[in-house]
């Protein structure tokens, strides 16, 4: 009989591409992964791997096993979800991947709600870029990802993942505050996108969806942005803009809970990004995943609609969406 654990290693090799990648993901040594796959070959009675240069490639027989393994793991997750749903206590661990601005504005509120309502549930949160987070949910490194999508940008399609839209988040041109009494403030100034041509910009790293989108937006306005500062940390973006050293584009979500520290101007077409969560379809009905998603939705609503207990929150920084 084929060993499920070894079958999973074969599937991991299909997903991650290298023995080293499988070893790193599962905390094995590469030699241990190789040994287990060699045992799987003996169990299967067919060749599963062939060397191509320094890498290994799956044979057609291995591809057949990977397809069956995927269905097997899905059935096991469905069985676990049904088992947990039959109990009255929501417990266990839910691993969540999240991008930075959501981690700052939404996650703390959601965790507070979960701690109050489901104290037996453990939630682990790790910051990930959306593309990587989606991949790692599909690869079963995480149970849920909170991700973003920029206008006109599509992400890789993962057929085994679902998607629930949470909110739309306005994107605005951010320039230094008008108060020139601040150190450095007022050294750069603009009120429209076109006026930022030639000014120093701060953007996220090359290859990210936000960088691609912002660059194309500048090009559509007739100039190439002078990107002098590159960082994925949006708090650093705020500090560079606030200090008068750069201009940039910031989502309204970064101001949840406080008033903007910079001047914000609408961009052409009033663009918005979409916030959404994604989980494997086979585990989406697990009680832990369900209540985490409900807490995220509740947290988004709290941020989007200020209450008397949160008087400093700017009005409606982004709009919650109904699930799709």
N, C-alpha and C positions, 0 to 999 in steps of 0.2 A: 504493500500500500504506500502511496506517495505521502511524504511528510509535508504537512501544511506549512510549517515554518520554513522549510527549504523552498517550497513553492513561492512563498512570499519573497524570499531572497531573489529568486529568478525574476519575479515581477518588478522588484526594486531595481534590478539591473536594467530592465527594459525602460523604466522611467528615468533613471539617473545617468545611464550611459556608461559608467565605469565601475569597476570593482571598488576603487577607492571612494567613489561617491556613495556606494551602498554601505561600505564600512563606516564612513563618517556619519551617515544618517542614522545608522542603527547601533552605533558605538561598538562595532566589531573591529577586528584587525582585518586587513585585506586578505591575509593568508587564511583566516578562519572562514571568510566568505567563500574563497576559492575552494576550500576543503568541503564545505557544506554543499556547494553546487556540484562538486565531483561526486559526492554521495548521491545527490539527486539524479545525476546521470545514470548511476548504477541502478537505482530504484526504477527509473523509467525504461532502462534498457535501450536507449537511443542517445545519439550525440546531441547535446543541447547548446554547446558553445563552440565556436571556431575562432581562431586567432586571425586578426586582420591588422597587420603591423604590430603596434604595441597594445592594441585594444582587443577586446573580445566582442563577437557578434553573435546574436541569437540565431539559431537554425530555425527552419520552418516548424519543426517539431516543438521547439521551445516556445515559439509564438502561440502555438495551439494551447500549450500548458498555461501560458500567461493569460490568455483569454478566459480559460476556465477558472484560473485562480482569482481573476477580478470578480467574476460572478460569485465565486465561493466566499470571498471576503465581504462582498455586499450582503449575501445571505446571512453571514455571521453577524454583521452590524445590525441588520433588520431584526435578527433574533434577540440581540442585546437590547435594542430599543423596545421591543415588545415586552421583554422581561422586566426592564426598568419601569415601563409604563404600568405594569401590573401591581407595583408597590405604591404606597401612599406617601413616601418620602422621596423628594428629589435630592439625590446625592451623587457621588462620583466626582469626576474631574472633567471640566470642559476647557480645552486649550484654544485660545483665541489669538489670531494674528491680526494686527491693526496698524494702520499708518499713523504718522505722528500727530497731525492736527486732531484726528478723532481720539487718539490716546489722551490728548490734553483736555478736550472739551466734553467728550461723551462718556468715555470709559469710567472715570471716577464716579460719576452719578450712577451709572448702571451698576457698578460694583456695590455701591451703597444700598441700592434697592435690593440686590440679590442677597447681600449679607443680612438684611432685615427680614426678607421673606423666605429665604432658603438657606439657612445657616449651615446645613449639612453639605452644601454644594461647594466644591473647590473650583475656582476659576483662575487659570493661569494665562497671563497676557504677555505677548512678546511683540515688539515693534518689527514690522516687516513692510517693505515696499509692496504695493498691491499685487504686482505681477508675480513676485516671489511667493507672497502669501497664498494666492490662488493655486499656484503649483503645489505648494506644501500641504494645502488642504486636500487636493486631489491625491497626493502621495501619502496621506494619512499621518503627516507630521503634526497637523492641527485639526481641530474639529470644526472650526468656524473662522472665517476671515471677514473683517470689516475693511472694505476697499472703496476706491473712488474711480470715477470715469470722467474724463474731460470731454468737452464738446468735440464731436467729429472724430474721436479716438476710439478704436475698438480694441478689446483685449483678447488674448488667446481664448478660444472656446474650449471649455472642459465639459463634455457631455454628461459626466457623472456628477456635476455640481448643479445645484439650484441657485436661484438669485432672488433676493427680496430687496427692493428699493426702499431706502429709509428717508432720504431727504434730497432736495436740491440746494446747492450752496453757491451763493453769488461770488463771482471772481471780480476783483476791483483793482484798479491802478493805485498803488500805494506810493506816496511821496512824503518827504520830510514835513514835519509840522511847521506851520507858519511862524511860530514863536521863535524868533532868531536869538532870543536870550539864552536858549539852550546851547550847550557846547557843540559847535559844529552845525547846528541846525540852520537851514536856509542856504547851505552851500550848493545844493541842487534843488531845482524847483520846476514843477510842470503841473499843468491842469488837464492836459489831454495826452493820449498815447503818442501822437505825432511830435509833441514838444519834448518827449524823452529821447529823441534821436540825438546821439552824441553824448548823452549822460551815462554815468556808470550804473550798471544794472547788477542786481543780485538774483540768481536763479538757482533752481535745483540742478543736480548733476546731469550731464549729457546722458541720453538714453531713457530718462524718466518721461512719463507721459506729460507731466506738467511742463518740463523744459521744451519738449517738442511742440506742445500747443502754444506756449508763450512766444517761442521763437517764430513760429508761423504767423502769429498775430502781429508781431512787430514787422515782419516782412510784408504782410498785407497792408501795413500802414506806410510802407515805402522805405524802410531802413533795416539794417542789421543791428541787433542790440549789442552794445559794448558790455559784454558780461565780464566784469572784473572780479566778482565774488561768486563762488559756487559752493553751495552747501545744501544738504537735505534737511537741515535743522531750521524750521520756520521761525523759531525764537531768534535765531541769529539773523534771519532776514529782517525781522522787526527791529532789532537793535541797530543794524546797519542803516536802515531807512530812517529810523527815529533820530539817529545821530547826524543825519545829513550827508551820509557818504554814498548813498545809492538810492535808486528807485526799484520798484519791483511790482509783482502782482501777488496779492494775498487773498485767500478765501475768507469769507466772513466768519467761518467757523472758528478761526484763531482768536476771535474777540469774545467768544462766549464767556460770559461772566464778568466782563469789564469793558470799559469804553476804549475805542481805538486810540492808540498812542501816535498815530500818523494821520496824514490827510488821505482820504479815500475818494477816488473819482470813478464814475461809471465808465466802463469800456464799451466800444462799439458793439451793438447787438445785445448788450446786457447778458454776457455769457454766464452760465452756471455749470458747475460740475455735479455729478450725481453720486451720492453715497449709497452703498448697498452692502448687504451681507451675503455670503455664499457658504453653503455646507454641502457635504456629500448627500445625495438623495437618499442613500441607504441609511444615513444616520440623522437626517433632518428632523425625524419625529422622536428622537431620543428626548426624554423630558428635560435633561440638562440643557441641550441645545435649544429647545423650545423656549425655556424660561430665560435663557441668556438673550435670545433674540427679542423677547418681549421687553426685557429690561433695557436693551439698546433703543428700542422704539420709544419707550417711556422717557428715557434720558434725552433723546432727540427732541421730543415734544416739550420737555422742561426747558431745554436750551432755546428752542425756537419761540417759546411763549413765556416772556418774563412774568414773574409773580411778585407779590408784595414783599416776599422774603428775599427777592433778588433784585432790588431796585436799581442796581448799577448796570444791569444787562442792557445792551443796546436793543432797540426794538426789532424783533423778528430777523435775526441774522441769517437764517435760512429757513426753508419751508419743508415741513415733514410731508412725506408721501404715503399714500395707501399702498400696502403690499401688492405686488404683481405676480 
